[in-house]
Amino acid sequence: MSTNQNHTPEEEVLKDQETEETAAENQEVNEETQTENTAEEELSAEERLTKELEKTKQTVEDQKDKYLRLSAEFDNYRKRTLKEKAELIKNGGEKAISAIFPILDDLERALQNMKNSDNVEAMYEGIELIYQKFLKNLHQEGLEKMEPIGEVFDTDFHEAIALVPAQEEDQKGKILDCVQTGYKLHDKVIRHAKVVVAQ
């Protein structure tokens, strides 16, 4: 015996409502799942950004620390260099003055002997020896005495204080006499020679 299940319109409406409710529940579940997934993705993205920010902050701190150390090292280096330079200048002067002491001693002895001696020739020889010794000490410090007589006049080394007529043609522009000696220190002119030039 076959039973024909015919649904009444009210049953049909109830069935449709149940289907809609089930669909609505499924949709809510899907939306909740998507929201949870999106929240997890946002959370993981936020965590990733937080980690990157912390890493960047650490890098900045490291670089700042390196910069401060380097700056302090350079400042110490600069101070040390200035101190060494000042000491070199100070000690350089001390060395030059110490080299002069024997000459001062010789000059004192010469002055003492000049009081008791009438021999001008001997006094001249003594002072000449002191002078040569003094020049030798200065030469060891890099001082060089200019010998300009007979050279061509050069404004880099000489200062003309007088011009005189040349007696011969080949003397023109040359130095005839030196009134004040010039000096060079390590090839740098520290005093120009005052000279008489032929024109």
Buried (B, 14 or more C-beta within 10 A) or exposed (E): EEEEEEEEEEEEEEEEEEEEEEEEEEEEEEEEEEEEEEEEEEEEEEEEEEEEEEEEEEEEEEEEEEEEEEEEEEEEEEEEEEEEEEEEEEEEEEEBEEBBEEBEEBBEEBEEEBEEEEEEEEBEEBBEEBEEEBBEBBEEEEBBEBEBEEBEBEEEBBBBEEEEEBEEEEBEEBBBBBEEEBBBEEEEBEEBBBBBBBE
